[in-house]
Amino acid sequence: MRTKAAIIRETGKPWELVDLELDEPRAGEVRIKFAVSGMCHSDEHLRTGDSQCRLPIVGGHEGAGVVEAVGPDVTRVRPGDHVVCSFIPACGTCRYCSSGRQNLCDQGAQMVTGMLADGTFRFHDEWGADLGGFCMLGTFSQRAVVSQASCVRIDDDIPFEVAALTGCGVPTGWGTSVYAAGVRAGDTVVIFGVGGVGANAVQGARHAGARNIVAVDPVAFKREKALEFGATHTFADAAEAHEAVVEMTRGQLADHAICTVGVLTSEVVSQAAAIVGKGAQVTITSVGRSTDTQVQLAANGMVVGYQRRIQGHVFGMCNPLLDIPRLLDMYRGGQLKLDELITRRYGLDEINQGYQDLDEGRLIRGVVVHED
């Protein structure tokens, strides 16, 4: 079967639209016709080289669509089912899945190669070369063959546009506040960067009952949107935010600082560490450049007399099979804003424009709407 896809062939080059050959699903695999794909910054990190992966690769790791065909031994879904693809698979049997940590599933080790669980590929170009799908998915293709471990069945009444976003950005941001940071009622939370992930960190902090939710972003449009998602205060830079947090906490500083900027830098981590008080936590969600191998913090300021913590995580510590349906139920019940995340819709042939808009701060989340 042929499928049109957006791929990265070389680091630093634009996204390229190509026709690829797609194999039939093998044991435990599913062919999906994608309706919508979210445009996450992590895919653009691959293009710029901030993150390293096996090239060429089919981009896209947020997607929703319909199951067209299944291979042998598939039990989770059947043809005709509506599904979200989780960017972290959940095999259900590895050490991490079986102990309630599906976000650390062993199958996720293949994310940057795009190979499926058996170590082979389903995408091939006109010369017969193998291409992986980013995060074992490749949702920037009209169709893809993926592991059933990546599929989460959803109700047919959920719009594909909002469903797609729950494959990565929504649970990653929401879970950053609720699970990874462990925000509690009455806390003061500072969120650095309020794009597609940060906006959901704001929603998560609001859901957890934070008293003060401070959004820091240089882009005025994003600060305005952050207020819609539940932020109580917004600031253009860390210095302004720090002064306000001192005032609103009577000098105690924030309970949590969350880093959800587009590209993590040592400066942002230092600003986050400086804005939290005793016993507080800095939670890092953002992806940094692969060439940046360290951040520097004053050791005494983190430990001696302060007892601060730095927490990394994957997927907001969410369990895909539990939390994706849960978040969609919250959306349906009016407890979570998902439609409001989508700033603009693009055709697959407009993907380079979409990422230019993202880089220039014009989007909370863009989505690719695939042709029928």
CORNORKA-V747363 format. One record per helix or strand. SS is the DSSP state (alpha for helix, beta for strand). FROM is the first residue (numbers start at 0). LEN is the number of residues. If there is no record, write none. Layout:
ss,from,len
SS,FROM,LEN
SS,FROM,LEN
//
This chain:
ss,from,len
beta,1,7
beta,15,7
beta,28,11
alpha,40,8
beta,56,2
beta,62,8
beta,81,4
alpha,94,4
alpha,101,3
alpha,105,5
beta,122,2
beta,129,4
alpha,133,3
beta,140,1
beta,142,5
alpha,147,3
beta,150,4
alpha,159,6
alpha,168,13
beta,187,5
alpha,197,11
beta,211,5
alpha,219,10
beta,232,3
alpha,237,11
beta,253,6
beta,263,1
alpha,265,10
beta,275,9
beta,287,1
alpha,298,4
beta,308,4
alpha,314,3
alpha,319,13
alpha,338,3
beta,341,5
alpha,347,12
beta,364,5
//
